[in-house]
Amino acid sequence: MMRSGEAMELALRDCCQSIRIGKLLIKRKNPDEEPTVFYAKLPPDAHERAVFLMHPLLDTGASLLKAVALLKERRVPESSIIILNLFSTDEGIRSILDVHPDVRILTTEIGTACPSHFGQIYFGAR
């Protein structure tokens, strides 16, 4: 996912140099609003591949739910979607797996809250 997921892209390219990368931009104007897809460009054969959905923070899961729904619209099977992230909450994990039980989530830490300052620090937007 653009912006936050791009923080993880260089490391992915370092270990998988020939990987094909698509881009999704999903945003909300207000925290109470439903996320909206502003941009989506995927490799044409994404439905035939394993898809790493990179998003460092899994808090409520709303943006990732929107991303998984978009991937499914593009015929990517749930079982081919792997969410890669750094920090997750129990609530976020449950929100994804309740709706999409075959999606896999690989995270480094599960806590009660995500460090919201991650993007601010990484992108210098403090």
N, C-alpha and C positions, 0 to 999 in steps of 0.2 A: 504494500500500500504506500502510495506516495507520501513524501515527507517523513513520517515516523519510521516506516518500513525501510526507507532508503538508508537509514543509519546502520542497517544490518547488511546492506547489499555488497559492500566492498569485501567483507569477510566471506560471504557466499561466493563471490567471484574468485577470491583467492583459492578456495578449495575446489571449486567446480567451474573452471575457466570457460568451458563451452556452453554453459547453461543459458537457456533462452529466458529472458526476463520480460514480463508484462508489467503494466502499471495500472493501478486503480487509485482514484482520488475520491474519497468518501468523506464528507464533512457535514457538520451541523452548524447552523447559525446560532442556535441557542441550545443549552444542555437539555432542555425539555423537548426539543424537536426530534423527529425521526431523521436519521442520517439520510443524506441524498448522495447519489452517485453523480459526480461532476465530470469524471473522465474515466474511460475504460479502454485500454488497448492490451489485448492478449495475443500471444502467438496463435496462429490459426489452428494449430494442432494441439492446443492446450487440453482438449478433452481426451487426448490419447496419452497424456503424460501425468506423472505425479506433479502436483502443484504445491509449492511451498508458499503459503500465505504469510508474509512477514509483517508483523505489527508488534512493536516492543511491549506495549501495554494492553493487557486484557482486563479492563475494569468491569464495566457493565456488560460488555459483549455486543452492544448495539451496532457499532461499525463493522465488526467482524461478521455478525449475522447478515448484514446487508451485503458484504463481500461474498460470503458463501452462497447466498441466494443468487447473486449475479453469476458466480461460477457455475452453479447448477443450471441457470438459464442458458449458459453457453455449453451445456452438455457435459460438464466435468462431473464425474461421479463423486459422491461424498467420500467414498473410500479412497479416492486419489488425492484428497485435500489434506494437507498437513499444515497446521498453524504453528509457526515458529515465533516464539516471543520470549521476552526476558522476565517480565513480572505479570502475574495473574492473581485474580481474586477468586475465591470459591464461587461467588455469585456469577462472575463472568464465565467461568468454566461450565457451570451448570446451565447457564443461559444458552451456550452453544450446543452442548451435548444433549440437552432436552429436546432441541429442535432438529439437530443433525447428529444423531448418535454414532454415525460411521466416520465422522471427521476425527482426525487425530490431532492432539495438542501437545506440543513439546515446549516446555517452559523451564526456566531456571529456578523460579521462586514462586510460591503460592503464599499469599498473605491476606490480611483483611483490607488493605488499601494499596493502590499502586502509587509509586512516586511520580506525581503529576509534573514535577519539574524536569523529567528526563528530556522531553523535547525542547524545552526552553534552554537547557544547558547545551544539548548537542547542537542545536541550530543557532545558538547565540541570541535567542529571542527573549531574554529575561526582561 
